[in-house]
Structure formats: C-alpha cells, structure tokens
Amino acid sequence: MSDKSYGFETLSVHAGAAPDPATGARAQPIYQSTAYVFEDADHAAALFNLQTVGFIYSRLTNPTNSALETRLATLEGGRGCTVTSSGHAAQVLALFPLMRPGNDVVASSRLYGGSIQQMRNTYPKFGWTAHIVDADQPDNFKRAVTEKTQAFFIESLANPGGVISDIEAIARIAESVGVPLIVDNTLATPWLCKPIDHGATLVLHSTTKFLSGNGTSMGGAVIDSGRFDWAKSGKFPSLAGPEPAYHGLNFFETFGDMAYTFHSHAVGLRDLGPAQAPFNSWLTMLGVETLGLRMERHCSNALEVARHLEKHPAVAWVNYAGLPSNKYHALAKKYLPRGAGSVFTFGVKGGYEVGVKVVDSVELFSHVANIGDAKSLIIHPASTTHRQLSDEQRDAAGAGADVIRLSIGIETVNDIIADLDQALAKAAA
C-alpha cells in the first residue's frame, strides 16, 4: 500500500496483502512450505548472516506469516511484529530477549489465570522472578522495582475481570526506571485501544481470540513499537550487545528500530521454535478483515447484556467497565472510547454451586475455555481456568467462587439475554 493514511477498516482488509504477483490471485496465498530455494551460495550466505531479508525456513519466516505480521504491526501502530504458535508462546518470546537468570518482571495481579500461573510457577524454572502487584495503584510498580527488573507487564483490558489499567501512568513509571512496558491487548484489540499510543513498548496478542474471531486458529503475536532505546541502560545485552551466534553482530546498532523484531525471528523463533502455522496465519488474516465490524457488535451487545444483568434479581454484581456504575468507567472512556469490550464477569447469588449450575444450564452459550469468538461463550473461572490458583489468588484476579465470565458474541442480543435468563432461573431454583 502507499503512504496514504487509511482508516482502520481499510487497513484491516489491505495491510500486508496485495494481489499475488505470480498468479494475480487476490486472496492471500497460503505458503505451506517448510523451506525456500536460494538463488545461489552468496544469496544463502547473505540470508544466514542477516545481510539481506528473505525466507530460509518457516520456523524463522514464512510469507503468509509475514503478511499477518505486517497487518498487525500496522493496526497497532508498531514497527515490527512476530507471530507465534499461541498467546502464551508470545509471552515467553516477548520476555526472551530481555531476561537472564536472576532477572525479574513486575506484573499486574489482574491477568489471565494462565499468565499468573506461567509467571509464578514456570518462569522460575528459567531463573526469572515475577513480582505480582495490584495495578489499580500504578505506584505499586515503582515500589516493586529492583536492580534486576527488566520489564513491566499488564493487560489493557484484563481477563476475566474487565479491569482497565492506567497505561499512561504505568508507562511513565516504566520510562523513569528504564524498562519496557509490555501490554497484552488481546481483549481490547487495536480497534478499541492502541497501547503504543499511550506509551507501551511491546504489545502482545493471543490471535486465537478476537483477531481471528472464529475459534479455529491458535496463535499469538508480539508487536514492537520501535521506540525503546535498548542501548541506553546497558540492561539488554541480547539486543544491544554482541550476539555470538551471528559473529558478534549488535542487533540494535545494525537494525535500529527493527532490532527487537529481527532478534525475535533470528534468535527467538530459531532457538525456542514457537512458529505459527501458515494456515492459522491465513485464517487469522481473514478474521482481521472483519475485526472492526465484529468488535462494534460485540461491544454493543455486551453493554446491553450488562445493563440487563445489573438489574437481574439473581445477580449480585456486574463488573463491566461500560457501565457508569463501574469503578473503571472513567478509564474506559479514556482508553476504550469505542466500547469496553465483550468480555466481562458477574457474580451470582449463591456462590460456587449456583455458578456451576448456570454454565450447565445455558443453551445458546457455549461452555468453553475461550473468548473472542463470534459465538457467545461462558465459563465459571474458579472451577476451570483459575482452578490452579489459591482462593486468595483467584479473588485477586477477579475470579472468585461466584464469578461467571461471559464473552458476548455477535448473535441477536435478545436471544443472548433470553438464554441467560432461563439459565439463571434454573440455577436459582
């Protein structure tokens, strides 16, 4: 595409994809190939030395994946992108260039339960430590910083609690201590929020969710803003020091604002191997084409459902930032002016047993461990996604015994409400 400034929906359809020059095919091809033929020995050597850009092996780069990477970087306002096999793989890949044994990350307590588990129990196996803090008070991040802190980690719109982090305030603290701010933007998507515009260094996605929008394709993504000075503090030698695998090449000196993305491909994907399947990238590309349309319906449906549940006699509370009664409503208007997303929680009167009964009684909703589908989804986090956590950790994550999480789809909203009403009636009985 030209340098003309296009709107979000136009970029969602066109960024990263043009008619195929070989065949004229208008749809993005699926390059289901493991390897690519070199022009000659010099061309192969230049590729392996990172002296030229091209395709070697699909664990590192793939044309279909590259098209998706361009599209996501464009939509987020980033400089580069690396797609991965899952959202969790994206989290590990994001930290990989930043961390060494003995280092730590400061992370919000309001994260997806699997992310908290990963940080508390898996990262220590790498010699990494996670300090978990309440992000409602941004100063908690500054208080948790040590000389070994390498990054801050938050979600723009938290799963499952619908908590909105004050990205700008946390970004200012990250800048003051010289570390990057990593923001998981899965629930908001770039249609609702662009964290880079508010000071984020890196943006993560589980592309499995709203970006694909169809519940078919596992994937993740790491988008780099290209704005962080990796050499300034001396804390990031993998990016701003000699890389032994490439004859001492310094990624930041060589590639500038593309250093992080080049490192993620040339070292991260090479050594960790969490490459996204080209077919999944292709399906996600199709999903992103309708992202704006779907998110508009997701958000309008979610707001109407939340308003209904807020008045329901079987419901104790509703945590949806789109409601004026919600404590995060002001932050929602600042960071998510188009809508507060489609994933939110509510509490049922009667606690754990009633919550389980509700999810067993729905008919239109699907009881699955996923979000971001075109279909409406429901789950009881305490008995599923957050069951590995202690009661205190579940409560801190917004996934207590009475909590039900909804991912509101794009169906007719009256049908969504009717299904919840009948399920609540059965559970209350």
Sine and cosine of phi, psi and omega as CSV:
sin_phi,cos_phi,sin_psi,cos_psi,sin_omega,cos_omega
0.00,0.00,0.39,-0.92,0.01,-1.00
-0.97,0.26,0.00,-1.00,0.01,-1.00
-0.98,0.18,0.01,1.00,0.01,-1.00
-0.85,0.53,0.59,-0.81,0.00,-1.00
-0.99,0.13,0.95,-0.32,0.00,-1.00
-0.99,-0.16,0.34,-0.94,0.05,-1.00
-0.97,0.23,0.22,-0.98,-0.08,-1.00
-0.85,0.52,-0.73,0.68,-0.06,-1.00
-0.91,0.42,-0.59,0.81,0.04,-1.00
-0.91,0.42,-0.70,0.71,0.03,-1.00
-0.91,0.42,-0.56,0.83,0.02,-1.00
-0.88,0.48,-0.49,0.87,-0.04,-1.00
-1.00,-0.01,-0.59,0.80,-0.22,-0.98
-0.94,-0.34,-0.47,0.88,-0.10,-0.99
-0.87,0.49,0.75,-0.66,0.06,-1.00
0.99,0.10,-0.10,1.00,-0.07,-1.00
-0.68,-0.73,0.78,-0.62,0.06,-1.00
-0.72,-0.69,0.24,-0.97,0.07,-1.00
-0.80,0.60,0.66,-0.75,-0.05,-1.00
-0.90,0.44,0.85,-0.52,-0.07,-1.00
-0.91,0.41,-0.41,0.91,-0.04,-1.00
-0.99,0.17,-0.59,0.81,-0.12,-0.99
-0.84,-0.54,-0.27,0.96,-0.11,-0.99
0.99,0.14,0.06,1.00,0.01,-1.00
-0.85,0.52,0.76,-0.65,-0.03,-1.00
-0.99,0.16,-0.52,0.85,0.05,-1.00
-0.97,0.24,0.57,-0.82,0.05,-1.00
-0.89,0.46,0.83,-0.56,0.02,-1.00
-0.93,0.37,0.41,-0.91,0.16,-0.99
-0.99,-0.12,0.92,-0.40,0.02,-1.00
-1.00,-0.01,0.99,0.11,-0.07,-1.00
-1.00,0.05,0.93,0.38,-0.05,-1.00
-0.73,-0.68,0.63,-0.78,0.04,-1.00
-0.99,0.10,-0.53,0.85,-0.12,-0.99
-0.64,-0.77,0.20,-0.98,-0.14,-0.99
-0.69,-0.73,0.66,-0.75,-0.08,-1.00
-0.97,0.26,0.72,-0.69,0.05,-1.00
-0.99,0.10,0.50,-0.86,0.02,-1.00
-0.92,0.38,-0.64,0.76,0.04,-1.00
-0.21,-0.98,-0.06,-1.00,-0.06,-1.00
-0.90,0.43,-0.61,0.79,0.00,-1.00
-0.92,0.40,-0.64,0.77,0.04,-1.00
-0.89,0.46,-0.69,0.72,0.02,-1.00
-0.88,0.48,-0.70,0.72,-0.01,-1.00
-0.90,0.45,-0.66,0.75,0.00,-1.00
-0.90,0.43,-0.61,0.79,0.05,-1.00
-0.91,0.42,-0.73,0.69,-0.04,-1.00
-0.94,0.35,-0.42,0.91,0.04,-1.00
-1.00,0.03,0.03,1.00,-0.05,-1.00
0.88,0.47,0.47,0.88,0.03,-1.00
-1.00,0.02,-0.27,0.96,0.08,-1.00
-0.60,-0.80,0.39,-0.92,-0.03,-1.00
-0.99,-0.14,0.70,-0.72,0.02,-1.00
0.01,-1.00,-0.32,-0.95,-0.10,-1.00
-0.89,-0.47,0.74,-0.67,-0.02,-1.00
-0.89,-0.45,-0.80,0.60,-0.16,-0.99
-0.39,-0.92,0.66,-0.75,-0.18,-0.98
-0.96,0.30,-0.11,0.99,0.19,-0.98
-0.94,0.34,-0.46,0.89,-0.04,-1.00
-1.00,-0.09,-0.82,0.57,-0.02,-1.00
-0.56,-0.83,0.48,-0.87,0.01,-1.00
-0.49,-0.87,0.66,-0.75,-0.07,-1.00
-0.86,0.51,-0.61,0.79,0.03,-1.00
-0.93,0.36,-0.69,0.72,0.06,-1.00
-0.88,0.48,-0.65,0.76,-0.01,-1.00
-0.89,0.46,-0.60,0.80,0.04,-1.00
-0.89,0.46,-0.70,0.72,0.04,-1.00
-0.91,0.42,-0.66,0.76,0.01,-1.00
-0.87,0.49,-0.67,0.74,0.03,-1.00
-0.90,0.44,-0.67,0.74,-0.02,-1.00
-0.90,0.43,-0.71,0.70,-0.04,-1.00
-0.93,0.36,-0.64,0.76,0.05,-1.00
-0.89,0.47,-0.63,0.77,0.01,-1.00
-0.91,0.42,-0.72,0.69,-0.05,-1.00
-0.92,0.39,-0.55,0.84,0.00,-1.00
-1.00,0.06,-0.13,0.99,-0.06,-1.00
0.96,0.28,0.48,0.88,-0.03,-1.00
-0.99,-0.15,0.07,-1.00,-0.01,-1.00
-1.00,-0.06,-0.59,0.81,-0.01,-1.00
-0.44,-0.90,0.21,-0.98,-0.06,-1.00
-0.53,-0.85,0.52,-0.86,0.13,-0.99
-0.76,-0.65,0.84,-0.54,0.04,-1.00
-1.00,-0.07,0.50,-0.87,-0.11,-0.99
-0.74,-0.67,0.04,-1.00,-0.09,-1.00
-0.97,0.26,-0.33,0.94,0.00,-1.00
-0.27,-0.96,0.17,-0.99,0.08,-1.00
-0.90,0.43,-0.65,0.76,0.03,-1.00
-0.91,0.42,-0.60,0.80,0.07,-1.00
-0.89,0.45,-0.59,0.81,0.03,-1.00
-0.90,0.45,-0.62,0.79,0.01,-1.00
-0.90,0.43,-0.69,0.73,0.01,-1.00
-0.92,0.39,-0.69,0.73,-0.01,-1.00
-0.90,0.44,-0.58,0.81,0.00,-1.00
-0.89,0.46,-0.65,0.76,-0.04,-1.00
-0.99,0.13,-0.38,0.93,-0.13,-0.99
-0.80,0.60,-0.72,0.69,0.00,-1.00
-0.96,0.29,-0.24,0.97,-0.12,-0.99
-1.00,-0.10,-0.45,0.89,-0.23,-0.97
-0.96,-0.29,0.50,-0.86,0.19,-0.98
-0.72,-0.70,0.30,-0.95,0.05,-1.00
-0.81,0.59,0.73,-0.68,-0.04,-1.00
0.99,-0.14,-0.24,0.97,0.02,-1.00
-0.99,0.16,0.27,-0.96,0.04,-1.00
-0.68,-0.73,0.30,-0.96,0.06,-1.00
-0.79,-0.61,0.60,-0.80,0.09,-1.00
-0.98,-0.21,0.84,-0.55,-0.14,-0.99
-0.78,-0.63,0.49,-0.87,0.06,-1.00
-0.93,0.37,0.58,-0.81,0.09,-1.00
-0.96,0.27,-0.30,0.95,-0.02,-1.00
-1.00,-0.06,0.93,0.36,0.06,-1.00
-0.85,-0.53,0.29,-0.96,0.17,-0.99
-0.79,0.62,0.66,-0.75,-0.08,-1.00
-0.83,0.56,-0.60,0.80,0.04,-1.00
-0.91,0.42,-0.54,0.84,0.04,-1.00
-0.94,0.34,-0.67,0.74,0.06,-1.00
-0.88,0.48,-0.69,0.73,0.02,-1.00
-0.88,0.48,-0.70,0.71,0.01,-1.00
-0.86,0.52,-0.69,0.73,-0.04,-1.00
-0.95,0.31,-0.66,0.75,-0.06,-1.00
-0.97,0.25,-0.62,0.78,-0.20,-0.98
-0.91,-0.41,-0.45,0.89,-0.04,-1.00
-0.99,-0.13,-0.70,0.71,-0.01,-1.00
-0.84,0.54,-0.58,0.81,0.05,-1.00
-0.85,0.53,-0.40,0.92,0.05,-1.00
-0.93,0.37,-0.37,0.93,0.10,-1.00
-1.00,-0.02,-0.03,1.00,-0.10,-0.99
0.99,0.11,0.27,0.96,0.03,-1.00
-0.99,-0.17,0.54,-0.84,0.05,-1.00
-0.87,-0.50,0.61,-0.79,0.09,-1.00
-0.90,-0.43,0.83,-0.56,0.14,-0.99
-1.00,-0.09,0.91,-0.42,-0.09,-1.00
-1.00,-0.09,0.83,-0.56,-0.06,-1.00
-0.76,-0.65,0.34,-0.94,0.08,-1.00
-0.98,0.21,0.92,-0.39,-0.07,-1.00
-0.97,0.24,-0.16,0.99,0.06,-1.00
-0.88,0.47,-0.42,0.91,0.07,-1.00
-0.92,-0.40,1.00,-0.09,-0.08,-1.00
-0.80,0.60,-0.52,0.85,0.00,-1.00
-0.88,0.47,-0.31,0.95,0.06,-1.00
-0.86,0.50,-0.51,0.86,0.02,-1.00
-0.92,0.40,-0.69,0.73,-0.01,-1.00
-0.91,0.42,-0.63,0.77,-0.01,-1.00
-0.92,0.39,-0.45,0.90,-0.05,-1.00
-1.00,0.03,-0.15,0.99,-0.06,-1.00
-0.92,0.39,0.68,-0.73,0.14,-0.99
-0.85,-0.53,0.07,-1.00,0.04,-1.00
-0.93,0.38,-0.23,0.97,0.00,-1.00
-0.99,-0.16,0.03,1.00,-0.04,-1.00
-0.94,0.33,0.77,-0.64,-0.06,-1.00
-0.91,-0.41,-0.27,0.96,-0.06,-1.00
-0.23,-0.97,0.39,-0.92,0.24,-0.97
-0.96,-0.29,0.53,-0.85,-0.04,-1.00
-0.68,-0.73,0.84,-0.55,0.04,-1.00
-0.65,-0.76,0.18,-0.98,0.22,-0.98
-0.94,-0.35,0.68,-0.74,0.02,-1.00
-0.90,0.43,-0.68,0.73,0.06,-1.00
-0.73,-0.68,0.94,-0.35,-0.25,-0.97
-0.98,0.20,0.55,-0.84,0.06,-1.00
-0.95,-0.32,0.85,-0.52,0.19,0.98
-0.98,-0.22,-0.04,1.00,-0.26,-0.97
-0.98,0.19,-0.13,0.99,-0.04,-1.00
0.94,0.34,0.37,0.93,0.01,-1.00
-0.97,0.24,0.69,-0.72,0.04,-1.00
-0.94,-0.33,0.82,-0.58,0.00,-1.00
-1.00,0.06,0.54,-0.84,0.07,-1.00
-0.99,0.14,1.00,0.06,-0.15,-0.99
-0.86,0.51,-0.71,0.71,-0.06,-1.00
-0.89,0.45,-0.66,0.75,-0.01,-1.00
-0.91,0.42,-0.68,0.73,0.00,-1.00
-0.94,0.34,-0.58,0.81,0.03,-1.00
-0.89,0.45,-0.62,0.78,0.03,-1.00
-0.89,0.45,-0.64,0.77,0.03,-1.00
-0.92,0.39,-0.68,0.73,0.04,-1.00
-0.85,0.53,-0.69,0.72,0.01,-1.00
-0.90,0.44,-0.62,0.78,-0.05,-1.00
-0.92,0.38,-0.46,0.89,0.00,-1.00
-0.97,-0.23,0.05,1.00,0.13,-0.99
0.97,0.24,0.55,0.84,0.03,-1.00
-0.81,-0.59,0.43,-0.90,0.03,-1.00
-0.97,0.23,0.52,-0.86,0.13,-0.99
-0.98,-0.18,0.85,-0.53,0.04,-1.00
-0.98,-0.21,0.79,-0.61,-0.03,-1.00
-0.84,-0.54,0.86,-0.50,0.14,-0.99
-0.98,0.18,0.90,-0.43,-0.09,-1.00
-0.95,-0.32,0.39,0.92,-0.12,-0.99
-0.86,0.52,-0.76,0.65,-0.10,-1.00
-0.96,0.29,-0.55,0.83,-0.04,-1.00
-0.99,0.16,-0.65,0.76,-0.15,-0.99
0.90,0.43,0.35,-0.94,0.01,-1.00
-0.92,0.38,-0.19,0.98,0.07,-1.00
-0.94,0.34,-0.53,0.85,0.00,-1.00
-0.99,-0.12,-0.58,0.81,-0.12,-0.99
-0.49,-0.87,0.68,-0.73,0.11,-0.99
-0.89,-0.46,1.00,-0.07,-0.09,-1.00
-0.85,0.53,-0.51,0.86,0.00,-1.00
-0.88,0.48,-0.57,0.82,0.04,-1.00
-0.90,0.43,-0.32,0.95,-0.03,-1.00
-0.95,-0.31,0.19,0.98,0.11,-0.99
0.94,-0.35,0.00,1.00,0.01,-1.00
-0.93,0.37,0.56,-0.83,0.08,-1.00
-1.00,0.02,-0.72,0.69,-0.03,-1.00
-0.80,-0.60,0.59,-0.81,0.05,-1.00
-0.84,-0.54,0.74,-0.68,0.00,-1.00
-0.93,-0.37,0.43,-0.90,0.13,-0.99
-0.62,-0.79,0.60,-0.80,0.43,-0.90
-1.00,0.00,0.98,-0.20,-0.02,-1.00
-0.92,0.38,-0.21,0.98,0.08,-1.00
-0.83,0.55,-0.47,0.88,-0.18,-0.98
-1.00,0.00,-0.87,-0.48,-0.17,-0.99
-0.92,0.40,-0.50,0.87,-0.06,-1.00
-0.89,0.45,-0.70,0.71,0.09,-1.00
-0.98,0.17,-0.70,0.72,0.15,-0.99
0.96,0.27,0.12,0.99,-0.08,-1.00
-0.80,-0.60,0.01,1.00,0.06,-1.00
0.92,0.40,0.47,0.89,-0.04,-1.00
-0.90,-0.43,-0.29,0.96,-0.31,-0.95
-0.73,-0.68,0.93,-0.38,0.08,-1.00
-0.96,0.29,0.64,-0.77,0.06,-1.00
0.01,-1.00,0.26,-0.96,0.06,-1.00
-0.58,-0.81,0.15,-0.99,0.01,-1.00
-0.45,-0.89,0.57,-0.82,0.13,-0.99
-0.85,-0.53,0.88,-0.48,0.02,-1.00
-0.94,-0.34,0.78,-0.63,-0.01,-1.00
-0.98,-0.19,0.72,-0.69,0.03,-1.00
-0.94,0.35,-0.44,0.90,-0.07,-1.00
0.97,0.24,0.21,0.98,-0.13,-0.99
-0.95,-0.30,-0.08,1.00,-0.09,-1.00
-1.00,-0.02,0.68,-0.73,0.05,-1.00
-1.00,0.03,0.99,-0.15,-0.10,-1.00
-0.95,0.30,-0.28,0.96,-0.04,-1.00
-1.00,-0.07,-0.25,0.97,-0.20,-0.98
-0.87,0.49,-0.70,0.71,-0.14,-0.99
-0.99,-0.16,-0.26,0.97,-0.09,-1.00
0.97,0.22,0.14,0.99,-0.05,-1.00
-1.00,0.09,-0.16,0.99,-0.16,-0.99
-0.79,-0.61,0.92,0.38,-0.07,-1.00
-0.91,0.42,-0.41,0.91,0.03,-1.00
-0.91,0.42,-0.50,0.87,-0.02,-1.00
-0.99,-0.17,-0.51,0.86,-0.08,-1.00
-0.81,-0.58,0.53,0.85,0.07,-1.00
-0.64,-0.76,0.03,-1.00,-0.02,-1.00
-0.94,0.35,0.74,-0.67,0.04,-1.00
-0.99,-0.17,0.93,-0.36,-0.09,-1.00
-0.87,0.49,-0.50,0.86,-0.04,-1.00
-0.95,0.31,-0.26,0.97,0.01,-1.00
-0.82,-0.57,0.70,0.72,0.11,-0.99
0.82,0.57,0.63,0.78,0.08,-1.00
0.99,0.13,0.18,0.98,0.01,-1.00
-0.84,0.54,0.69,-0.73,0.09,-1.00
-0.98,-0.20,0.92,-0.39,-0.11,-0.99
-0.88,0.48,-0.67,0.75,-0.06,-1.00
-0.94,0.34,-0.65,0.76,0.05,-1.00
-0.91,0.41,-0.58,0.81,-0.11,-0.99
-0.99,0.11,-0.68,0.73,-0.15,-0.99
-0.93,-0.37,-0.06,1.00,0.09,-1.00
0.84,0.54,-0.82,-0.58,-0.08,-1.00
-0.96,0.29,-0.01,1.00,0.12,-0.99
-0.97,-0.26,0.16,0.99,-0.09,-1.00
-0.86,0.51,-0.73,0.68,-0.07,-1.00
-0.89,0.46,-0.70,0.71,-0.03,-1.00
-0.92,0.39,-0.67,0.75,0.05,-1.00
-0.88,0.47,-0.66,0.75,0.01,-1.00
-0.90,0.43,-0.65,0.76,-0.02,-1.00
-0.88,0.48,-0.58,0.82,0.04,-1.00
-0.99,0.16,-0.78,0.63,-0.16,-0.99
-0.96,0.28,-0.44,0.90,0.00,-1.00
-0.88,-0.47,-0.78,0.62,-0.08,-1.00
-0.88,0.47,-0.83,0.56,0.02,-1.00
-0.93,0.37,-0.56,0.83,0.02,-1.00
-0.88,0.48,-0.72,0.69,-0.15,-0.99
-1.00,-0.06,-0.55,0.84,0.01,-1.00
-1.00,-0.03,-0.54,0.84,0.14,-0.99
0.98,0.19,0.32,0.95,-0.06,-1.00
-1.00,0.06,0.81,0.58,-0.07,-1.00
-0.95,0.31,0.58,-0.82,0.08,-1.00
-0.98,0.17,0.61,-0.79,0.05,-1.00
-0.93,0.36,0.70,-0.71,-0.01,-1.00
-0.82,0.57,-0.60,0.80,0.01,-1.00
-0.90,0.43,-0.63,0.78,0.05,-1.00
-0.91,0.42,-0.64,0.77,0.07,-1.00
-0.88,0.48,-0.67,0.74,-0.01,-1.00
-0.89,0.45,-0.70,0.72,0.04,-1.00
-0.90,0.43,-0.63,0.78,0.02,-1.00
-0.92,0.40,-0.62,0.79,0.09,-1.00
-0.84,0.55,-0.69,0.72,0.03,-1.00
-0.89,0.46,-0.68,0.74,-0.01,-1.00
-0.89,0.45,-0.66,0.75,-0.04,-1.00
-0.89,0.45,-0.45,0.89,0.01,-1.00
-0.84,0.55,-0.53,0.85,-0.04,-1.00
-0.95,-0.32,0.28,0.96,-0.10,-0.99
-0.84,0.54,-0.76,0.65,-0.03,-1.00
-0.88,0.48,-0.68,0.73,0.02,-1.00
-0.89,0.46,-0.71,0.71,-0.04,-1.00
-0.93,0.37,-0.69,0.72,-0.03,-1.00
-0.89,0.45,-0.58,0.81,0.05,-1.00
-0.87,0.50,-0.70,0.71,0.02,-1.00
-0.95,0.31,-0.67,0.74,0.06,-1.00
-0.79,0.62,-0.76,0.65,-0.10,-0.99
-0.94,0.34,-0.66,0.75,0.00,-1.00
-0.92,0.39,-0.64,0.77,0.07,-1.00
-0.89,0.45,-0.70,0.71,-0.05,-1.00
-0.89,0.46,-0.66,0.75,0.00,-1.00
-0.89,0.45,-0.66,0.75,0.00,-1.00
-0.93,0.38,-0.64,0.77,0.03,-1.00
-0.91,0.41,-0.68,0.73,0.00,-1.00
-0.88,0.47,-0.66,0.75,0.04,-1.00
-0.89,0.46,-0.63,0.78,0.01,-1.00
-0.92,0.39,-0.72,0.69,-0.03,-1.00
-0.92,0.40,-0.53,0.85,-0.02,-1.00
-0.87,0.50,-0.42,0.91,-0.01,-1.00
-0.97,-0.23,0.03,1.00,-0.10,-0.99
-0.98,0.21,0.72,-0.69,-0.05,-1.00
-0.91,0.40,-0.38,0.93,0.00,-1.00
-1.00,0.00,-0.01,1.00,-0.08,-1.00
-0.95,-0.30,0.78,-0.63,-0.03,-1.00
-0.99,0.12,-0.58,0.81,-0.03,-1.00
-0.29,-0.96,0.34,-0.94,0.08,-1.00
-0.75,-0.66,0.77,-0.64,0.02,-1.00
-0.93,-0.37,1.00,0.05,0.04,-1.00
-0.72,-0.69,0.86,-0.50,-0.13,-0.99
-0.92,0.40,-0.24,0.97,0.05,-1.00
-0.97,0.24,-0.20,0.98,0.02,-1.00
-1.00,0.06,0.70,-0.71,0.02,-1.00
-0.85,0.52,-0.42,0.91,-0.01,-1.00
-0.97,0.23,-0.18,0.98,-0.10,-0.99
-0.98,0.17,0.63,-0.78,-0.05,-1.00
-0.91,0.42,-0.35,0.94,-0.02,-1.00
-0.98,-0.18,0.20,0.98,-0.09,-1.00
-0.88,0.47,-0.65,0.76,0.00,-1.00
-0.90,0.43,-0.66,0.75,0.05,-1.00
-0.92,0.40,-0.55,0.83,0.04,-1.00
-0.89,0.45,-0.68,0.74,0.00,-1.00
-0.91,0.42,-0.51,0.86,0.00,-1.00
-0.98,0.20,-0.76,0.66,-0.13,-0.99
-0.99,-0.12,-0.39,0.92,-0.03,-1.00
-0.75,-0.67,0.89,0.45,-0.09,-1.00
-0.91,0.41,-0.35,0.94,0.00,-1.00
-0.99,0.10,-0.20,0.98,-0.04,-1.00
0.47,-0.88,0.37,-0.93,-0.09,-1.00
-0.99,-0.11,0.40,0.92,0.05,-1.00
1.00,0.10,-0.07,-1.00,-0.05,-1.00
-0.88,-0.47,-0.01,1.00,-0.02,-1.00
-0.96,-0.27,0.83,-0.56,0.06,-1.00
-0.46,-0.89,0.15,-0.99,-0.03,-1.00
-0.86,-0.51,0.38,-0.92,0.17,-0.99
-0.58,-0.82,0.36,-0.93,-0.01,-1.00
-0.95,-0.31,0.71,-0.70,0.03,-1.00
-0.99,-0.11,0.61,-0.80,0.10,-0.99
-0.95,0.32,0.79,-0.61,-0.04,-1.00
0.91,-0.40,-0.21,0.98,0.16,-0.99
0.97,0.23,-0.55,-0.84,-0.19,-0.98
-0.82,0.57,-0.77,0.64,-0.09,-1.00
-0.89,0.45,-0.66,0.75,0.02,-1.00
-0.92,0.38,-0.62,0.78,0.04,-1.00
-0.86,0.50,-0.70,0.72,0.04,-1.00
-0.89,0.45,-0.64,0.77,-0.01,-1.00
-0.90,0.43,-0.61,0.79,0.01,-1.00
-0.87,0.48,-0.75,0.66,-0.05,-1.00
-0.93,0.36,-0.39,0.92,0.06,-1.00
-0.99,0.16,-0.19,0.98,-0.12,-0.99
-0.95,-0.30,-0.15,0.99,-0.01,-1.00
-0.94,0.34,0.44,-0.90,0.01,-1.00
-0.87,-0.49,-0.70,0.71,0.02,-1.00
-0.99,0.16,-0.68,0.74,0.05,-1.00
-0.90,0.44,0.50,-0.87,0.12,-0.99
-0.96,-0.29,0.75,-0.67,0.02,-1.00
-1.00,0.04,1.00,-0.07,-0.07,-1.00
-0.65,-0.76,0.31,-0.95,0.05,-1.00
-1.00,-0.08,0.89,0.46,0.02,-1.00
-0.47,-0.88,0.26,-0.97,0.11,-0.99
-0.63,-0.78,0.20,-0.98,0.14,-0.99
0.99,0.13,0.16,0.99,0.04,-1.00
-0.99,0.16,0.37,-0.93,0.14,-0.99
-0.90,0.43,-0.40,0.92,0.02,-1.00
-1.00,0.04,0.50,-0.87,0.05,-1.00
-0.97,0.25,0.71,-0.70,-0.11,-0.99
-0.81,-0.59,0.46,-0.89,-0.04,-1.00
-0.61,-0.80,0.53,-0.85,0.09,-1.00
-0.37,-0.93,0.43,-0.90,0.10,-0.99
-0.97,-0.26,0.99,-0.12,-0.17,-0.99
-0.84,0.54,-0.60,0.80,-0.08,-1.00
-0.89,0.46,-0.47,0.88,-0.02,-1.00
-0.99,-0.17,-0.01,1.00,-0.08,-1.00
-0.70,-0.72,-1.00,-0.05,-0.17,-0.98
-0.89,0.45,-0.46,0.89,-0.06,-1.00
-0.91,-0.41,0.29,0.96,-0.10,-0.99
-0.94,0.34,-0.36,0.93,0.01,-1.00
-0.96,0.26,-0.23,0.97,-0.04,-1.00
-1.00,0.04,0.36,-0.93,0.10,-0.99
-0.96,0.29,0.23,-0.97,0.04,-1.00
-0.83,0.55,-0.67,0.75,-0.01,-1.00
-0.91,0.41,-0.66,0.75,0.01,-1.00
-0.92,0.38,-0.63,0.78,0.05,-1.00
-0.89,0.45,-0.69,0.72,0.01,-1.00
-0.88,0.47,-0.66,0.75,0.00,-1.00
-0.91,0.42,-0.51,0.86,0.00,-1.00
-1.00,0.07,0.00,1.00,-0.03,-1.00
0.97,0.24,0.52,0.85,-0.05,-1.00
-0.76,-0.65,0.74,0.68,-0.01,-1.00
-0.93,0.38,0.00,-1.00,-0.14,-0.99
-0.88,0.47,-0.50,0.87,-0.06,-1.00
-1.00,-0.05,0.02,1.00,-0.18,-0.98
-0.99,0.11,0.71,-0.70,0.18,-0.98
-0.87,-0.50,0.73,-0.69,0.05,-1.00
-0.97,-0.22,0.73,-0.69,0.07,-1.00
-0.91,-0.41,0.63,-0.78,0.24,-0.97
-0.87,-0.49,0.98,-0.22,-0.14,-0.99
-0.98,0.20,0.78,-0.62,-0.04,-1.00
-1.00,0.02,-0.33,-0.94,-0.10,-1.00
-0.95,-0.32,0.31,0.95,0.05,-1.00
-0.94,0.35,0.07,-1.00,0.12,-0.99
-0.88,0.48,0.82,-0.58,-0.18,-0.98
-0.90,0.44,-0.54,0.84,0.02,-1.00
-0.90,0.44,-0.53,0.85,0.04,-1.00
-0.95,0.32,-0.61,0.79,0.05,-1.00
-0.88,0.47,-0.74,0.68,-0.03,-1.00
-0.90,0.43,-0.67,0.74,-0.01,-1.00
-0.88,0.48,-0.62,0.78,0.00,-1.00
-0.93,0.38,-0.65,0.76,0.06,-1.00
-0.91,0.42,-0.64,0.77,0.01,-1.00
-0.86,0.50,-0.73,0.68,-0.04,-1.00
-0.94,0.35,-0.56,0.83,0.02,-1.00
-0.94,0.35,-0.65,0.76,0.05,-1.00
-0.91,0.42,-0.61,0.80,0.01,-1.00
-0.90,0.43,-0.67,0.74,0.03,-1.00
-0.91,0.42,-0.67,0.75,-0.02,-1.00
-0.93,0.38,-0.63,0.77,-0.01,-1.00
-0.93,0.37,-0.51,0.86,0.02,-1.00
-0.94,0.35,0.00,0.00,0.00,0.00
